[in-house]
Amino acid sequence: MKINTTLALNALESGEGILRLAPAWVPRSFQAPGGRLKLAKNDLYALGAKRGGIDERWLASTIGADNGPGTPDDEGLSYVVLENGGRTKKLLFKDLIELMGDRVLGSALMNKYQGWPVLAKLFDNLGPLPHHLHQTDESAARVGKYGKPEAYYFPVQLNSLENNFPYSFLGLDPSTTQNDIKNCLANWYGGDNGILNYSQAYKLKPGTGWDIPAGVLHAPGSLVTYEVQRSSDVFSMFQSVVDGRFVAWDMVIKDVPAEFHHDLDYLVSLIDWQKNVDPFFKKHHFLIPLPVRKLDDMLSQGYTEMWIIYGSEYFSGQELTVFPGQSIRIHDEAPYGLIVIQGHGTIGKLSVEAPTLIRFGDLTTDELFVTAAAAGDVKIVNSSHSENLVMLKHFGPGKSGVPGLTD
């Protein structure tokens, strides 16, 4: 649904360039939800058992979820919430950008990408995901899509429970051959195809993360994960049975041209072999928080801000912690989405609060988008005298100072 100019202007001006966003819940039929995203237990299957449990919350999203037949047109899309005169109105974030993208994202991003080219999400599963990959640009272009690199961070606040399998299989053992993986695919209908025998598992640690380039096989474990990625929903599964559940072949070929649906050589070619068999995979892809500015300077001003996702030209992420009772100003030269995961206070003129329990369909005050027009000077106040105010911020391409990149 398109919006009129007056409504768009009101959305931008009511928060002085900071937008409040409604939760965008997404179910997945191939996973059991972990129950740690604050969504009420009775609402985990609010969209129906056939569609699967809700195990993802998409943030500042302009891309719909690709969940197959029966998926609503706006599933996965974020709505801007506008309160005016006691009435609440909602408009698609995507539509607002199409109408006033220069003000929301800045002319540089709009001219180059014609929209917001990044997606963040929180995902929360009871057990592990199947070993899978996201296509590179070259492979995704064959089905009219973009490649999907991504990165993970495991927030301490959401991971007091680790659930069933807090380990991730990442990449492949360096001794693995392409024939080994072809044989796994050929044995798809023979039970567990054994692909995890060729991978390596890493224990997941809250407060750290991983960088996962396109073409790298990965089977995420059961920690709640803050994922930042390129704005795409392409994937191919490579594991036939996970946690006792069979994975349909359709999940292998979802984003594969029809002529290659049973071409094992082509399917193996989706793998970025050099990155997967890297003997120093952890050294090259494990992420530990790094200070955005001099740590002593930040501490003296009542906050810390850490890079938690970095090394990609497409996106980056930060964790901002404001200490109890503190008021600070943050200066960024790029727009960003954010979600508050602990505490309460104000960001600009908008109140924010990490919820304890959310009912499906409820509007919350924990998610915002800071537009390019407002990002240069944002006042943040922690209204608590005893608890930190903590938020996760995600940026698109063009953010300066990202570790691992040359500006």
C-alpha positions, 0 to 999 in steps of 0.5 A: 500500500502506497502512502501519501506525502503528508503521512510520510512527512508526519512520520519523519517530523513527529520523531524529529527524524527518528522512526518508531518501528513495529515488531515484524515476526517471521515463522519458519516451518523447518524449526522449533522456536526457542521462546526467548524473543519475549513473545508470549508462549501462547503466541509462538504459533499465532500464524498457525502450526502449518506455517511453523513457530515464530522464531525470528524478528526482523528489524528495519526490514524492507524485504519480505520473507520468502516462506513459500505458498501462503506467505502474507505479502507483508510478512517480514516487512517493518512498519513505521508507527505514527501516533497522532492525536491519540490515533495510531497509524502504520505505514510500511518502512519500505514505502516511506523509503520509496517516497522520501529515501533521500531524507531517510537514508541520505542521497548517497545510499539512495543513489547507489542502492535505491533502498535500504540494502541491509537486514537485521534480525533476531533468531531464536531456535530450540535446536540447531539449523541445518548446514546450509549456505547463502548464494554468492552474487554470481549464483544468486543472479541466476535466479534474479536475486542478490547474494547474502553474506551475514554476520552473527552476535550473541547478546548476553541479555538474551542468552541466559538459557542456551537451549539444546545445542549451543554449538555451530558447525562452520565451514568444512574440514580442510581435508574435505573433497568436492566428491565428499559433498557430492556423495552427501547430496546423492545420499539425501533420501538415505537418512542423515547424509553425514555432511556434518562429518566434514565440518567443524563445530565451535562452542558459541559464547555470548558476547562474541560473534562470527562473520559468515561470507556468502558461499560458506556452509554453516549450521547455526546453534541454539543461542539467540542470535542478532544477525546482520546481513545483506537484504536478501533471503536466498539459501540452499540446505545441504543437510538432509536430517537435523535434530531428527527432522527430514529436510525436503529437497525443495530446501536445497533447490529453492534458489537454484535454476530449474535446469540444475535442480538435480545437477550435483556438480552445480550444487557443489559449485555454490560452495566457496571452496577456499573459504570453507576449507580455510585451516584458519577459519576461526582466526579469519571469521571469529568476532570479538567486540572492539571499542568504537572510540578510546575506551577511557574516553567513553567510560568517562562520559558514561557509556561504551560503544563496541563494534560487534559486527565488522569486516564486511563492505555491506554492513556493520553493527555496534552495541551501545551501553549507556550507564544508569542515570547518564545522558549522552550524545552519539554522532554517526554519519550514517543511518541505522536501525536499533533495538533496545535489549535492556533498560529504559530511557529516551532516544531523541524525543522518543521513549524506549524500553526493553519489553518483558513480554510481547503479545502477537500484534502488540506495538512495542517501544524497543525498535527505532530507525535513526534516519540520515537526517537525525544520525549526526546528533542523537541524545540518549538518556538512561532513565534508570538509576540502577540498570544499563540501557543497552541497544544493538545498532546496525548500519548499511554500506558506507559506514566509516571506521569499520574494523577490517575495512579501508575507508 
